[in-house]
Amino acid sequence: MLDSVVPTARVRTLNDRVPDPNGAHVLYWMTSARRTTFNFALERAVEWACELGRGLVVLEALRCDYEWASDRFHRFVLDGMADNALDARGREGLAWYPFVEPNPGAGKGLLAELAATAAVVVTDDYPTFFIPDMLSAAADRVTVRFEAVDSNGLAPMRGTPRSFPSAYTFRRYLQKSLPDYLGQTPETDPLERLKGIAAPVIPVSILDRWPSADSALSEGGPDLASLPLDHSVGPVGLRGGTRAAGLRLQEFLRYRLSEYADERNHPDEDAASGLSPYLHFGHISVHEI
């Protein structure tokens, strides 16, 4: 079995299958931790790739039929996809595969096709929105070991012994237990460990059916007007992605952190970090903060 530094409390097996030693690659299906750094799920996928001597395929897909799909949300997520594709460019042992659905259901079957030739499949574990149902459905179609890895917070979701009736009682518990987890930090750049491994090749038959969005992302992203979204909710000036998240964090630490404790609940004081959307879409990790 894999000798992993990712804490076992963060890893959940979604089926009863074993790794396929003849698989052509390891597949990481990026759904909620949309970043290349400080990402336990990506780190776990890299560990499998190194263990098996296989290249890593990263599928970062964006469907167009999620609830409240709009130009605003799509633009923010696409900014992040562009940053990730740029970070992945030129990496050894890696094939980064961004896919943007042009219409509802266009991505159906893509995960199954990539998983069919994989040795192991790893994805993000996330407790809300459509992610749990999506993972449950995918588990029925993946025929090799399929793991979901929790990169959501400083403490693993399954590290708590029970449900808590209020945020107050949870905070009291977390204040006591959090020191046990502070030393469990994901790697800054797990993709560096793929050096020396041959890059996997995504079959042309898959790319023809589900074209990669890589070239579109490098040119500013797909035309939002051509996608079936709510165009009445337009983009705002706030850019998404890991680069913008990093700049926002540095700005907060430099200019507003000293006022945060006293002024955070006063909107007019602008003392908050402004990191909420980046945390929500997985463009930054709490471990960076």
HELIX and SHEET records of a PDB file:
HELIX    1   1 THR A    8  ARG A   10  5                                   3    
HELIX    2   2 PHE A   40  LEU A   52  1                                  13    
HELIX    3   3 ASP A   71  ALA A   88  1                                  18    
HELIX    4   4 LEU A  110  ALA A  116  1                                   7    
HELIX    5   5 ILE A  131  ALA A  139  1                                   9    
HELIX    6   6 MET A  157  GLY A  159  5                                   3    
HELIX    7   7 ALA A  167  SER A  177  1                                  11    
HELIX    8   8 LEU A  178  ASP A  180  5                                   3    
HELIX    9   9 PRO A  190  LEU A  194  5                                   5    
HELIX   10  10 VAL A  204  ARG A  209  1                                   6    
HELIX   11  11 ASP A  214  SER A  218  1                                   5    
HELIX   12  12 LEU A  224  SER A  226  5                                   3    
HELIX   13  13 THR A  242  GLU A  251  1                                  10    
HELIX   14  14 PHE A  252  ARG A  256  3                                   5    
HELIX   15  15 LEU A  257  GLU A  263  1                                   7    
HELIX   16  16 PRO A  267  GLU A  269  5                                   3    
HELIX   17  17 SER A  276  HIS A  280  1                                   5    
SHEET    1   A 6 VAL A  11  THR A  13  0                                        
SHEET    2   A 6 ARG A 145  ASP A 150 -1                                        
SHEET    3   A 6 ALA A 118  ASP A 125  1                                        
SHEET    4   A 6 HIS A  25  MET A  30  1                                        
SHEET    5   A 6 GLY A  55  LEU A  62  1                                        
SHEET    6   A 6 LEU A  94  VAL A 100  1                                        
END                                                                             
